Amino acid sequence: MAASPNTEERGQWGSSLGFIMAAAGSAVGLGNIWRFPYLVGENGGGAFVFVYILCVLLIALPLLFNEIALGRKSGKNPIGAIRETGGNKFWQLAGVLCVLVCFFVFSYYSVIAGWTVGYIFTEIINIPVDFEVFVETPLYVIPLTFLFIMMTILIVLGGVSGGIEKASKFLMPVLFIIIIFIAGRSVTLEGAEAGIEYYLKPDFSKINAAVVLQALGQAFFSMSVGWGLMITFGSYLPKKSNIIQSSGWIAGMDTSVALLGGLMVFPALFALLPGKDPAAGPALVFDVLPRVFDAMPGGNIIGGLFFILLMVAALTSTISMLEVPVAYLIDDRKWGRKRSTWTVGIAAMALSVPSALSQIPGNFFHSFHLNFFGNKLEGFFGIMDFVFGTFAVIVICLMLALYTGWASKLSEYADELASGAPGFKGVFRTGWMFFIKWVCPLVIILLILNMVGVFGDPQAA
């Protein structure tokens, strides 16, 4: 009986479309809709977009190929994938980090997702909410966080094709329809031209090493490389699937949502609230944008749709974050899907509480701080986000590139990519192998050195 969870409960994608939707969903998250647009605004507008697209194509996409190939070749979760392909205990640490990153990020990411659930109701009912008061009220935030985690648990309980694939096939088109609708409404507002110009007019004089590194960092986070998500999703792929084509769709959909996010936010902001700081981080979404919607005809409906969009973007990401530790328990511990999902989900609920409480000034979790190689990290939430959501992800990307490029036989992973993609040969095959072996590790090492302050104050980057 011990083998039955492994064979019956592990699952497989019912179609390539299901895989693309689920993988694109894991890549599309809250960062596409508020983080990407304000980074664009701070770093040279259209010039930053150009650098970001280059980073996606030249660094993030080869790493995406690498992770999906490792997953499909092994048919296992991140830890099992490295063990199955001959990796020793040191290299398996990359897999362990993947499982930990997904679990820890799931816990605090769900807090922000919980805010979006609350704002859906306040927008539709048209109740003005003070963002600072809202996030500092645990009686609102903690139940909303738990509700969001429960939604994620219920989808993952359905398994790969019955839960994750089915939900993604529905949620991703809904996300695109809403974002196109709101972007269309935003760019047609009177005075929207200033926002469009701010967002898309290139200023190449602003491009420097720090901007390139920021674009690279955003490309990593946006494409979901370094999380083990794509290893896990790749492990559910049949051999006939075309990884190259699917990855192209994933990158295209992820970048489209990011670009549409900017067209949704900035034209409306400049048209309706001129003078407001467009680089306001989370406050831009939860404090400034509701006032933008209030100034639109039928604004409460558009506002409600916007926060449904944010919740959907968050949900398509957390589904995959939960699936990684669940897949580990099914593969390596021979647990059933039900037991694995509930155990990880309830543990994430417990860990989400300190992140929720860290928004309250004077609270222990708010005043908690850490100096990490010159990065002054404030609050439990901020520490979790930097250590697991940023630094560990980049370390994993480096370890996986070094593992397949140097510690393993790289040609075997190239063969895996060619299986189902007969066009992957010649210059494409050689180019990918060169990037994984040399370019990606070198660029990631530069990024890590920058983050730990080798090139100056890391806080300035």
SVG drawing of the C-alpha trace seen along z (x, -y; Angstrom):
<svg xmlns="http://www.w3.org/2000/svg" viewBox="-22 -67 55 69">
<polyline fill="none" stroke="black" stroke-width="0.4" points="0.0,0.0 2.9,-2.3 3.5,-2.8 -0.1,-3.7 0.1,-7.5 3.1,-7.7 1.5,-6.2 -2.1,-7.2 -1.9,-10.5 1.1,-12.0 -0.8,-12.7 0.0,-14.0 -1.1,-16.9 -4.1,-16.0 -2.9,-18.3 -0.1,-20.7 -2.6,-23.6 -3.2,-22.6 0.5,-22.6 1.0,-26.0 -1.9,-27.6 -0.7,-26.2 2.9,-27.1 2.1,-30.6 -0.3,-31.0 2.6,-30.2 4.7,-32.8 2.0,-35.5 1.5,-36.9 1.1,-40.1 4.6,-41.2 3.5,-41.5 0.6,-43.8 2.1,-46.3 5.9,-45.6 6.8,-45.5 5.0,-48.8 6.6,-50.9 10.1,-49.4 9.6,-50.4 8.7,-54.0 11.7,-54.3 14.2,-52.9 13.8,-54.6 10.4,-53.6 10.5,-51.9 14.3,-51.4 13.8,-49.3 11.1,-47.3 13.7,-46.6 16.4,-45.5 13.8,-43.3 12.7,-41.5 16.4,-40.8 16.9,-39.4 13.8,-37.2 15.0,-35.9 18.7,-35.5 18.8,-34.4 15.3,-33.5 14.1,-31.4 17.3,-29.2 16.9,-28.6 13.2,-27.8 14.1,-25.2 16.7,-23.8 14.2,-23.3 11.4,-21.8 13.9,-19.4 15.2,-18.3 11.7,-17.7 10.5,-15.7 13.8,-13.7 13.4,-12.6 9.6,-12.5 10.1,-13.8 9.9,-16.8 13.0,-19.2 14.8,-17.0 13.9,-13.7 14.8,-15.2 18.4,-15.9 18.8,-12.5 17.2,-10.6 19.7,-12.2 22.7,-11.3 23.2,-14.4 24.9,-14.0 23.7,-15.4 25.3,-18.8 23.4,-19.3 20.2,-18.0 20.4,-21.0 19.1,-23.0 16.0,-20.8 15.6,-21.2 15.8,-25.0 13.1,-24.9 10.7,-23.1 11.5,-25.5 11.2,-28.6 7.8,-27.6 6.5,-26.8 7.8,-30.0 6.8,-32.3 3.3,-30.7 2.8,-31.7 3.6,-35.4 2.4,-35.8 -1.0,-34.6 -1.2,-37.6 -1.1,-40.1 -3.5,-37.8 -5.8,-38.0 -5.8,-41.8 -7.0,-41.5 -10.0,-39.3 -11.0,-42.0 -10.7,-44.7 -13.0,-42.8 -15.8,-43.3 -15.0,-46.8 -14.9,-47.9 -18.1,-46.2 -20.0,-47.4 -18.3,-50.8 -17.0,-51.2 -13.9,-53.5 -11.0,-51.8 -7.9,-53.3 -5.1,-50.9 -2.9,-51.5 -5.8,-50.9 -6.9,-47.8 -3.4,-46.0 -3.0,-46.9 -6.2,-45.1 -5.5,-41.4 -9.3,-40.6 -9.6,-41.4 -6.3,-40.3 -5.8,-36.9 -9.2,-35.4 -8.9,-36.7 -5.4,-35.1 -6.8,-31.8 -9.7,-32.0 -7.2,-32.5 -5.0,-29.6 -8.2,-27.4 -9.0,-28.3 -5.5,-27.1 -5.8,-23.9 -9.1,-23.0 -7.7,-23.3 -4.5,-21.4 -6.6,-18.6 -8.1,-18.0 -4.7,-16.8 -2.8,-17.7 -5.3,-17.3 -8.5,-17.4 -7.6,-20.4 -4.6,-22.5 -5.1,-22.0 -8.8,-22.6 -8.5,-25.7 -5.7,-27.2 -7.7,-26.7 -10.5,-28.7 -8.5,-31.3 -5.9,-32.3 -8.4,-33.4 -10.4,-35.2 -7.3,-37.0 -6.5,-38.1 -10.1,-39.2 -10.2,-41.4 -6.7,-42.9 -7.5,-43.7 -10.8,-45.3 -9.3,-47.5 -6.3,-48.5 -8.6,-49.4 -10.7,-51.6 -7.6,-53.1 -5.9,-54.2 -9.2,-55.8 -9.5,-58.2 -9.1,-61.9 -5.5,-62.8 -4.2,-59.2 -1.5,-60.2 0.8,-61.5 0.7,-58.1 1.3,-56.2 4.3,-58.4 5.7,-58.0 5.4,-54.2 6.6,-53.6 8.8,-56.5 12.4,-55.2 15.0,-57.1 18.2,-55.2 20.3,-57.6 18.8,-56.0 20.2,-52.5 23.1,-51.6 24.5,-48.4 22.0,-48.7 19.1,-49.0 20.2,-46.0 20.6,-44.0 17.1,-45.1 15.6,-44.1 17.4,-40.7 16.1,-40.2 12.5,-41.0 12.9,-38.5 13.9,-35.7 11.0,-36.4 8.5,-37.0 9.3,-33.8 9.2,-31.6 12.7,-30.2 14.6,-29.1 11.5,-28.0 11.3,-24.4 7.8,-25.1 8.9,-24.4 10.8,-21.2 7.6,-19.9 5.3,-20.9 7.8,-19.5 7.7,-16.2 4.0,-15.8 4.8,-16.2 4.6,-13.3 7.7,-12.8 5.9,-13.8 5.2,-17.4 7.2,-20.2 9.0,-21.9 10.5,-24.6 7.1,-25.7 5.4,-25.5 8.1,-27.6 7.8,-30.2 4.1,-30.5 4.8,-30.7 7.3,-33.6 5.0,-35.4 2.0,-35.2 4.0,-36.3 5.5,-39.3 2.2,-40.3 0.5,-40.5 3.4,-42.6 3.2,-45.0 -0.7,-45.2 -0.3,-45.8 1.5,-49.0 -1.1,-50.1 -3.8,-49.4 -2.1,-51.4 -0.3,-54.4 -2.7,-56.0 -5.5,-55.9 -3.2,-57.2 -2.0,-60.2 -5.4,-61.0 -7.3,-60.9 -4.8,-61.6 -2.1,-63.8 0.9,-64.4 0.6,-61.1 3.8,-59.1 3.6,-56.2 6.4,-54.3 4.5,-53.7 4.8,-49.9 1.9,-48.0 0.3,-51.2 -0.1,-52.0 -2.5,-49.1 -4.3,-49.2 -4.4,-52.9 -4.1,-55.0 -5.9,-52.8 -9.2,-52.5 -9.3,-56.3 -8.6,-56.1 -11.6,-53.7 -13.8,-56.0 -13.2,-58.7 -14.3,-56.5 -17.9,-56.0 -19.0,-52.6 -15.7,-52.7 -16.8,-50.3 -17.5,-47.6 -14.1,-48.2 -12.4,-48.3 -14.1,-45.0 -12.9,-43.4 -9.4,-44.7 -9.1,-43.1 -10.6,-39.9 -7.9,-40.0 -5.2,-40.5 -6.7,-37.6 -6.7,-35.3 -3.1,-36.3 -2.1,-35.4 -4.1,-32.2 -2.5,-30.9 0.9,-31.4 0.1,-29.9 -1.4,-26.8 2.1,-25.9 3.8,-27.0 1.7,-24.6 2.1,-21.8 6.0,-21.7 6.1,-20.6 3.0,-18.4 4.8,-16.7 7.8,-16.1 5.6,-14.4 3.9,-12.3 7.1,-11.2 9.6,-10.9 7.4,-10.2 4.8,-8.2 2.0,-10.3 -1.4,-10.6 -2.3,-13.9 -5.0,-14.6 -2.7,-14.2 0.1,-16.1 -2.0,-19.1 -3.8,-19.6 -0.5,-19.2 1.4,-21.8 -1.7,-24.1 -2.3,-24.2 1.4,-24.7 1.4,-27.7 -1.7,-29.1 0.2,-29.0 3.3,-30.6 1.2,-33.4 0.2,-34.9 3.7,-36.4 3.7,-38.0 0.3,-39.4 1.2,-40.8 4.4,-42.3 2.4,-45.1 1.4,-46.5 3.9,-49.1 5.2,-48.3 4.5,-44.6 7.4,-42.2 7.2,-40.9 7.2,-44.5 10.3,-45.6 12.2,-42.3 15.3,-43.2 18.3,-41.6 21.5,-42.8 22.1,-40.5 25.4,-41.4 24.6,-45.1 20.9,-44.7 19.0,-46.1 15.9,-43.9 13.0,-45.2 10.1,-43.2 9.3,-39.4 7.5,-39.9 10.4,-41.8 13.0,-39.3 11.0,-36.4 10.6,-38.2 14.3,-39.0 15.8,-35.7 13.4,-33.3 11.6,-35.3 14.7,-36.9 18.1,-35.7 17.4,-32.0 15.7,-32.0 18.8,-33.4 21.1,-30.9 18.9,-28.0 19.1,-29.3 22.9,-29.3 23.0,-25.8 20.7,-24.3 22.7,-25.9 25.9,-24.5 24.4,-21.1 23.1,-20.5 25.9,-22.4 28.9,-21.0 28.0,-18.2 25.7,-16.4 25.9,-15.5 24.4,-18.6 23.8,-16.8 21.3,-14.6 19.2,-17.6 19.5,-18.9 18.2,-15.5 15.3,-15.9 14.5,-19.3 14.7,-17.8 12.3,-15.1 9.0,-16.4 10.8,-19.4 12.6,-18.2 13.6,-21.7 15.8,-21.9 19.2,-21.1 22.2,-22.8 22.7,-26.4 19.7,-26.4 21.0,-23.3 24.6,-24.5 23.5,-28.0 21.4,-26.8 24.2,-24.6 26.6,-27.5 24.2,-29.8 23.5,-27.2 27.2,-26.3 28.8,-29.8 26.5,-32.8 23.8,-32.1 26.2,-31.2 28.3,-34.2 25.4,-36.6 23.8,-35.1 27.2,-35.3 27.3,-39.1 23.8,-39.5 24.6,-37.8 27.7,-39.8 25.7,-43.0 23.1,-41.9 25.7,-41.3 27.3,-44.7 30.5,-43.9 29.7,-46.6 28.6,-49.2 25.7,-49.7 23.1,-46.9 20.4,-49.1 20.9,-51.5 20.3,-48.9"/>
</svg>
